[in-house]
């Protein structure tokens, strides 16, 4: 039902909507009522009143509408309150809602970190995974905050590993690979060590691209990446990474080798695991006899009793 309200005081309009929204109203009807308002304060009154009614709960649609109305009406403190409610699980996850929240937070200096709280919620959600728009918003916000990072460093503003990882991820998602590699290469300038997130969470393809550009991770990062690939059953990628590691005179530890062998054997690929142990023994000049024997004992062939 549509109702046209012209030149009526806000209190009267509010009372009119209370009459229109009969008991048992749904979020669809509330959303229509909200979108009919030109006064954001009246819209908020309706939003709060309906939330207090029995058997009614706002959903992501009504929250998105109310946030948009608050932003367009420059009711920024109200917007912040609504965002806090969504972050407290007041409604279900929704991509347009989260992106709208991120956009607002990215435009407010004091809410910079809140934008990444929303992003972290998106990562945990099946229905609102980050999109190119999400990464573009975060990427542009990061660049505004750390534009020409070296200038910020000179001014005493030092980005940490988390911020640099976010810049790298945003760059890679936006297909700015050269920029991502540049930031990766400069991490040491800010006293930041690349970690497993730097490599694995950017995607194995991104890791390979960085390797093709001649960039070497530290030993710990190599090992974490190999174990992560192994646990994801990406054995070929794990083996390729070990070979790359050995070619650069860096040797995996026993735990990393053993994890790969054990997981392959669990998947019935004991024969391949045995061949790999022999290959690693030839390629790894640092592998001692004890490590070799432990790996041989770890191998479970398909026809072997468990």
ABEGO torsion letter per residue (X at the ends): XBBBBBGBBAAAAAAAAAAABBBGBBAAAAAAAAAABABAAAAAAAAAAAAABBGBBBBAAAAAAAAAAAAAAGBAAAAAAAAAAAAAGABBBBAAAAAAAAAAAAABAAAAAAAAAAAAAAAABAABBBBAAAAAAAAAAAAAAABGAAAAAAAGBBBBAAAAAAAAAAAAAAGBAAAAAAAAAAAAAAGBBBBAAAAAAAEAAAAAAAAAAGBBBBAAAAAAAAAAAAAAGBAAAAAAAAAAAAAAGBBBBAAAAAAAAAAAAAAGAAAAAAAAAAAAAAABAABBAAAAAAAAAABBBAABBX
